[in-house]
């Protein structure tokens, strides 16, 4: 299974240098199209998305996670991002529909 990074240029470049495939996106809408495209590819097992791109898409990404458990979509802080507390219980409840 392949890993794919989606985000801004600095974010994706770091992953590409580590040997991970990636795609630069400039807007959340462009990112969502790419995430949906990647989630249809059976070879992709993990999609890493930068937090500044994923923040406005969290609800859509959570909905996608409920429909397709693979690939795993994981949000990672991008360069210069401030630490943010993520409510994993709330996210899990939303994914499970509880």
N, C-alpha and C positions, 0 to 999 in steps of 0.2 A: 504494500500500500504506500501511496505517495503522500508527502506533506506539501502543503501549498500556503504561502503567505500572501495576504491581501492588505494593502495599506498605502501610506505615503511613501515617497521615494527613499527617505532615510531608513524607515522601518523595513521595507522590503529589501533594500540593499544589504542590510545586516544579515538577513536570513539567506540571501543569495550567496553572500560570501561564506556562509556556513554550509553551503551545498543544498539549500532548500529552494525549490521552485517558487517563483513569486510574480505578482503582477501589481504594478503601480496603479492606483486609482486616485482621482482628484475630488470625488464627491461620494457621499453615502449612497446615492442612487446607483452610481456606477459600481460601487462595491457590492451592493445587493444583487445586481445582475450577475456579477462575477461569482458571488457565493452560490447563487442558485444554479449557475452553470456548472460550477465545480461539484456541487452536491449531487448532480445527475451523473457524474463520472464515477463508475464503479472502482476505478483505480485509486481514487483519492480517499484517504483514511482520516486525514486531519487538515482542517483549515484554520490557520492562525490569522486573526484579524486584529489590527491595531485599535486601541481603545478609542482614539479620537474619531475614527471612522465608524466603529461599532456602536458608540453611545447612542446616536439617534436611531439606530436600527435594532436595538435590543429586543423590542417587541416582535418585530418581523423575524429576527433570528431565532427567538424562542419558539415562535410558531413553526418555523422550519424544522427546528430540533424535535418538536413533537411528532412531526410527520415522518422524519427520516433520522433515525438514531446514528446512522453512519453516512457521511463522515462526521466526526466530532468537530464542532466549531468552537474554538477557544479564543477568548479575548485576552490580549497581552498589552501591557502598557508600552506605548511608543516612546521614542527618544524625547526627553523633556517633559513627559507627563507627570502630573502630580499624583501621589498615591490616593487611591479612592477605595472606600470600603464597599465591597460588593456583598449584597444579601443573597448568599447562596441558597439558603432555605426558601426564600421567596421565589428565586429563580427555579428551583427544583419543583416547588408546588405548581408553578405556572406551566412547566414542561409536562408534569404528570397530570395536570388538570384537576388538582385537589383544591 
